[in-house]
């Protein structure tokens, strides 16, 4: 495996062919492959260090809980503000509705 492509947290992982393939997939950004094969390797590896490393890789592909929470809060605030605007929105005081256009006979 090309040492330049190993993420910093994975430098201490044990050397294992299947684990190296997962680390390489992680480095390429193929998180779907890591999520698919990581749990299988974590459940079937004989070495406890390989199992822990596979679990670590899978955990690193999960979305950050804080980011997900902030995204949900943003969506709720957007929905509340939109609802408030729809219910209470009105023209500013003193403004008149637009006048109908004048038809010119020909």
N, C-alpha and C positions, 0 to 999 in steps of 0.2 A: 504494500500500500504506500502511496506517496505521502511522506511525512508532512508535507506542507498543507495537505488537505484535512488533517486531523484537527477537530475542534480542541480548544485548550483543555476543556474538562475531560476529554477522552484520552489524553496522553498517558494516563496511568492505567488504562484498561488492560486486562490480560490479552495476550495474543491468541486469537482463535479465528479460524477461517470464517465461520458464520458471523461472528461478532465483527470482524473486520469488514465484512460485506455490509453489515448494518451501519457501521460508522461511516463507510464510504457513501452509502445511500443518504445518510443524514447530512454529510458534508455537501452532497450534490443538491440537497433540498428536496429529496424524494421522501417526504415525511409519510406519505401513504404506505410506502413499502416498509418503512420502519414500524408504523403502527400495525401493519399486517403480520410481519415476521417477528417483531420483537417479543410479543407475548408467547409465541410458539417457542422461541429460543429460551426465554426466561423459564418456561415450564419444562423444557426437555434437556437442558444443559446439565452435565454432570458436575461441573465446577461451580461452586457458589459464587465466585467472583464474576464469572461469565453471566450467571443469572442476574446478579445485581447490576452489572453493566448494561445488560439488555433492558432491564426495568428503568434504569436511568435514562437511556436513550428514548424509550417510549414516553417517559414523564416529560422529557424536554420537548416533545412534539405537541403536548397538550396546551391549549390556550391559557394565557395568564388569567387567573380568577379576577384580579383587580381590573384588568382591561375589559373583561366581559361584563363585570358589574357596572363599570362606568359607561359602557355602551348601552346597557339596559336603562340606566338612569337618564342618559341623554335622550333615548327614544321616548321614555315616559314624559320627560319635560317637554319635548317637542309636541307630543300628542296633547298634553294639557294646554300648552300655549296656543296651539292651533284651535282646539275646541273653544277656548276662551275668546279668541279673536273672532271665530265664526259666530258665536252667540252674542257677543257684546260689540262687535265691530260696527261702526257707523261713520258717516261723513263728519268732518270737522264742523263745529258750529259756524253758521254764517255762509256755508257753501250752498249753492243752489244746484239742483239737478241739471244735467246738460239739456240745453234747448234742442227741440227737434230741428232737423235741417229744413231749410226752406227750399221748396220745389219751384223751379223756374219753368213756366210753360214755354214751349217752343212753337 
